Amino acid sequence: MELSKLIANCNVISIKGDEKTEVSAIVSDSRQVQRGSLFVAVEGVCADGHSYIGKAIEEGASVIVYDKPFIGEFLSQVTYVQVENSAVALALIASQWYGNPSRHLKLIGVTGTNGKTTVATLLYEMFRRQGYAVGLLSTVCNYVNEKKYPTTHTTLDPIALNQFLRMMVDAGCEFAFMEVSSHAIHQKRVYGLEFAGGIFTNLTQDHLDYHKNMLEYRDVKKSFFDDLPADAFALTNIDDKNGLFMLQNTKAKKYTYSLKNMADFKARIFEKHFNGTDIEINRRQLTVQFVGMFNVYNLLAVYGASILLGLNEDDVLRTLTVLKPVAGRFQTIHSSKGFTAIVDYAHTPDALTNVLNAIHDVLEKKGSIITVVGCGGNRDKTKRPIMAREAYRLSDKVIFTSDNPRFEDPQDILNDMLAGLSEEEQQNVLTIADRREAIKTACALAKPGDVVLIAGKGHEDYQEIRGVKHHFDDKEEVEKIFFGRYDFKLK
C-alpha cells in the first residue's frame, strides 16, 4: 500500500523522503521488520521503539514513523515521517492497512475492573446461539465464529487487533465483542476503532502499578466512553459509584442497568444455590446457571446489550437460562467426599469479596469456607494486604500461596499479604508458597458441606516464575485430587 494512504489520517509534522513509496508490511517490533516495512517507533512501558530505529533500517525498513526528535543521519533510501503521537499513528495506520475493519462490524467494547471477560464471552455465546456470525477478543481466548485462537493480552496491540477484526469481516461476522482494558485505552491500542457500543461493569482497585492512582485509572476508563460516537450506545452499571460518571461527556445514547435503583434494565434475585440463581429481569422470571450477585450484574449487562443490538427479548431470556459460566469464573467442582471446590479468577480485593459473599449466600452457615489465594508478582503491591484482609474476614480457614510470582520472591509477596493482618490473625493463617501443596492441603482440610475456594488464576493454565511459564491449572489440580491421584493426608 502507498505510504500516503497509510498516513492520510495521521497528524503528520514532517516528511523526509518519498510519501508515494510502497509499503510491504507494518510493524512496531524491529525483530519483525522485512524489506519494505513501515516501522513505527513507539515508546512502551519496558522499551522505547525509538532506540531500535537503526536496527529496523538495517533489517530493510523503508519507512520510519516516529514522534521524538530524530537523532542520526537521514538516509536517502528511507522515508521518515514525524507524527505528533506514535501510538496514535500506529493505531490509525493499522486500521488503514487492514481496510478499517471496525467500520464493517458492530463492535462492542466492555470495560471495567471485573466482569469484562464474562460479559464479552456471554455476548459472543448469545449471538452465536441466535445464528449470527460473531467474533470475540478476550482474556481467555479469541474467536472468529467457531475458530479458536490463543490470546496473550486482554486487549491486543493495534496491528494484531485490526488483523483479527479484518479476519472477522472476511469471515462474514456481523458482530464483534471485545474486552477493553485500561492499559489498552491509555496506550491508544483501540484508538480509531469505530465502536457501536460500550459497556461499563464496575470500578475497583487494580493496576495501581501502572496508573498513578484510582482517579487516573477511573479517568482512563471514562475516556473510552467520551470517544464513543453519537450513533453508539453507552450502557453502564449505575449501582457502581462511578457508573454515571462514565456517561458524563459521552455523545452516545445512554442506558443503565441495576439491581438496586431505577434503570432501563433492572433485575432482582429470589433464590441462590450452587447450581444457579432464580432471578427476575425487567419483570420476567428465569433461572440462570450462575452464582452470585456479581454474576447477575454480568447477565444484566448481557441482556441490556442484546436488546440494544436488536435481539428479541424472549429469545434473549431463553438463551440466558442455558448459558454457562466462562472458564475459570466461579467454576464449581463437586467432590465425592461431600465438599465443593470453586475455581475463580478473582485477583482484586473487590472480586475476591464478591466471590466469597456469593459462597456465603449459598452456604447459609451450613459449612465452612477454606480459601486458597495469592497475589501476582511485579504488579500492584498495595492490593496485597487488602486481599489478605478480605480473605481472612470472609473465610473460616485461609491458605496464602503463590499466584504468578514472576520475578519476585514468593516469600516477599506472602509477607506483603501477611502485613494486612495483626500478629494474632497471622497465627490462624497457613502460608504455603507451593500452590499445588496449598490446594492439596485445603482439600485435605475440607469436610462434607464445606467449600474450598481457589482464587486468583482462574482460566490460566500456567504459573509464571522467573520469566518462565510452567504448566499449572487450578481446575486440573483439583480434578487430580478428586480422581484420587493425590494423597489427601496432611504431612
Secondary structure, DSSP 8 states (H G I E B T S, - for coil): -BHHHHTTTS-EEEEES-TT-B-SEEESSGGG--TTEEEE--B-SS-BGGGGHHHHHHTT-SEEEE-S---S---TTSEEEEES-HHHHHHHHHHHHTT-GGGGSEEEEEESSSSHHHHHHHHHHHHHHTT--EEEE-SS-EEETTEEE--SSSS--HHHHHHHHHHHHHTT-SEEEEE--HHHHHTTTTTT---SEEEE----S--TTTSSSHHHHHHHHHHHHHT--TTSEEEEETTSTTTTGGGTT--SEEEEEESSS--SEEEEEEEEETTEEEEEETTEEEEES--SHHHHHHHHHHHHHHHHTT--HHHHHHHHTT----TTSSEEEE-TTS-EEEEE---SHHHHHHHHHHHHHHHTTSS-EEEEE---TTS-TTHHHHHHHHHHHH-SEEEE--S--BTS-HHHHHHHHHTTS-HHHHTTEEE-SSHHHHHHHHHHH--TT-EEEEES-TT--EEEETTEEEE--HHHHHHHHHTT-S-----
